[in-house]
Amino acid sequence: MSELATSPYLFLKLAQELYGKSPLALAPEERKRVSTVARRQDEIERRILATVEASSVVLPVSSVDQAVDQVRTRYANDDEYHADLQRSDMNHETLRIAIERDLIVEAVLEQVAGRADPVSATEVEIFYLQHAARFEKPETRTLRHILVTINDSLPGSERVAAQEKINAIQARLAKDIARFAEQALKHSECPTGMNGGLLGTLPRGKLFPELEAAAFELAAGQLSTVVESPLGFHILWCEAIDPGRVVPLAEAREGVQKHLTDHRRQTAQSAWVKGLFKTA
């Protein structure tokens, strides 16, 4: 880590955020990218920490303690904790200082975001109208299936045998659809058989064309005839239908408000940080 111009903690944090790895586990190209991002991030943080806003931040000691404790809980014991810090060219005290710096930067950015103008009800309504497609929910169907595969090189799974088997299952289910989960568990050659053949609640475009055509013609509660796909023979059961609809503004309002607010806060932060470089 000594080759870096940034803090070991920042490098450690970015390695986790970007790749979910410890610094020592990074591949050369990953290490190069983390180094580049870390240098840029370090410069941004230095400028933030030099602002009037940063000088006014007072962190409760308990908040720093809590953040350090959260790091320590990732380790089975203190020996592992201290050994890992040492591998990253840190110790308990330097970790605490780095975390305190992190919290001050977060507090300053929160202050800056808080200066953004609130989003009005009219702005929410305009966004909703201008992005109508976002609020269209497609029709979905809750589907189960039973699969019998075809394998002409495996005795008992040849096309004729597979056809006979799936026809027999379909006949049983036509008499008593309540047996579907049981029959799926016993006979389906798809992993979904372990869950009663449940495929899930799906929109169009998620199944083989042959299956989709059959599934989206079924009424709620209806059993299909035998359908063949590249996987083999299927029986489909449409448990429920959720028709396509447009999410009304009343239902969408809270999500739109949050989306616009988050965007406005991020924009305020970005503009403020850019200004730190212009005035440097």
N, C-alpha and C positions, 0 to 999 in steps of 0.2 A: 504493500500500500504506500510505501514511502515515495514512489514515483509520482504520486498525485499531488497537485497543488491545492486540492480540496480536503475537507475534513474526512477522516476515515468513516465517521458516522454517516455522513452524507453519501459516501460511496456505498456503504453497507445498505442504507435505506433504499437507494436507487436500484441496487442489484436485486433486492427483494421485489420492489415495485415493478420493475421492467421485465424481470425474468424469473422471479420466484426462487432465486438461488442465493447462496452465500457468495461473497466475492471470490473465494477460493475455487468455487465450482464453475465460474464463468469461463466460457470458451474465449479464445483471443479476440474474435470479432465482437463478442458480447462485452468483454472488458473495455474494448476501445469505445464502444457506444456509450457505456456507462460513464467512462472517463469524460467524454465530450459533454454529455448532459450534466454531469456533476460540476464541471468547470463553469458552465453557463449558469446553473442553479446557484452555485456558490457566489458568483458575482452579483446575481439578483438579490440574494439574501444579504450580502454585505451592504448593498445600497439601501435596502429596506431598513436594516438595523441602524443605519446612519441618519435616519429621518427623525423629524420632531415627533412624529406619531410613535415611533419605537421608543423614544426616550420617556414617553408618558405611560408606557405599559408597565403595570405592576402585577406580577404573577403571584398568586398565592403559593406559598411553599408546598402546600398539600397537592396542588395540581402537578408540580414537577415530581414530587414523590410518587404520586399515582402513576404517572407516565413511565417512570423508571421501574416501578414495580411490575407494570405490564410487560416490560421487556424481560424482567427476571423470571416471570411465570412461564416463559417459553422453555426454560431449562429445568431438567430434573433436579438439579442441586446447585449449590453455590460454586462448587469446583468447576462444573461444566460452564457456568455463566462466566466466571473469571477467565477460564481458559479460552473461551470463544472471543471475549473482549481482547485478550492478549494477541490472538491470531489476527485481529483487525487493528492492531496497534492502538488499542484503547485500554482504559481501566475504568473502574466505577465512577471516578470523579470526572474524567473527560467525557464519559457518556452522559453524565448528569448535565454538564455544561452544554453539550451539544443538543440535548433534549430541551433545555431551557431556551436556547437560541431558537429552536424549531417552534416552540410555543409562542415566543414573542413575535416571530414572523407571521404565524397564523393569526395572532391577535390583531396585528396591524392590518393584515389583509381583510379581516372581518370588519374592522373599523371602516376601511375604504369601501368595502361592499355595502356597508350600511348607509353610505351617502347616496346610493343610487335612488332615483325617484321611484316611488311605489307604482306598481302597475294598476291602472284604472280598470273599472268594469268595462268601459267602452273599448279599451285596448284588447281585453280578453275576447269580447264579442267580435271585434274586427278580425282577430287571428282565427277564431273559430270559423267565420264565414269565408276567409281567404284560403283556408286549408281544409275545406270540407272533406276531401278524400281521406284525411287522417282519421276521421270520425265515422267512417263506414266500417262496420263489422260484418265480415262475410258469413254466410250460412255455414254452420258446422254441424256435424253429426257424431254422436257417440256410437262407436262401432265395436263389435266383437267379430272374430272370425275363427274358423277351424280350417287348418291346412293339411292336406294329404299330398305328399310329394310323389312324383313319378320318377322311377329309376328302373329302366328295363334290364339293367345288369344285376339287380338285386331281387331275388325270388320273393314274391309277395308284394312287391312294389311296382310291378310292371303296369303299364297304362290301364289294361283291362282290370287288374286287381285293384288298383287305386281308385278307378271309377266306381267299381262295385262297393268299395269301402265307403267312399264319400256319399254315394247314393243311399246306403243303409243309414248312415248318420243323419242325412237330411230327412229321411222318412221318419226316424225317431223324433227328431226335433219338430217336424211338422205336426206331430201329435201332441208334443209337450215341450214348448219353447223354454220352460223353466229349467230344463235339463241342459241348457246350452253350456254353462260353466263346467258342469260335470263331464259332458262329452268332450269339451275342449281339453280338459285336464287329461282325460283318458286317451284321446285319439289324435289331437293336433300335433303336427310335427313342426310347429313354430314355437319359439321360446315364450310367446304370449300365452300359450296353453297353460303355463303355470299360474297365470293370473286370469283364468277363465276365458282366455282368448281376447282379452281387452286390447284393442288397438289404440284407444284414446278418443278424445274429442277433436275431430279433424276438419279443416276446411278443404275445399277442392285443391288438387295439385300435390297431394301427399301420398297418393296410392298409385299403383300401376293403373294405366288407363282402363283396362278391363274391369278392375275392381271398383274404380271410381265411378264408372258408368253405371254399374249395378248398384253400388251403395247409395248414390244420389237419386236413384229412382225409387228407393224403398220408402214406405211410410214409417212413421215412428212405431216401433214394436214389431215390424215386419221382418220375416225371414226370407233370404234370397233363395233362388234356385242354385244349383251348382255352377260355379264360375271358374273358368280356367285362366291362369296367368302364367308368366314364365316360371313361377315357383312351383306350380302344380294346381291341384283342385282346391277350391275354397267354398265355404258356406259363410255368408255374411248375415249378421243380425244388427239391425239399426235400433238401438235402444232408445234414442231420443234425438230430436232435431231442435237446434237453436236457429231460427230463421235469421237471415241477414237483416241488419237494421242500421239506421244512423243513430249514433249516440247523441242524445239531445244535449243542448248547451247546459242545462241545469246539472246534468250528470258529468259533463266534461269540464265544467268551469274550474273546479279546484285544481285539476291536473294542468290545465292551460295556465292558470295563475302561477302555479309553481314553475312551470317551464319558462314562462316569460320573466319571472322574478329571478330565477337562477341565471338566465342568459344576461339579464341586465346587470346583475351583481358581478358576473365574470367579466363583462365588458368594462365595467367601472374599474375593476382590479387591473385588467390588462392595460387600459389607458393610463392609469396611474403609474404602473411599473415602467411603461415606455417613457413616461415623462421623467422618471429618475435618470434615465440615460441621456435624455436631451439636455437636462440641466447640469449634468456632471461636468 
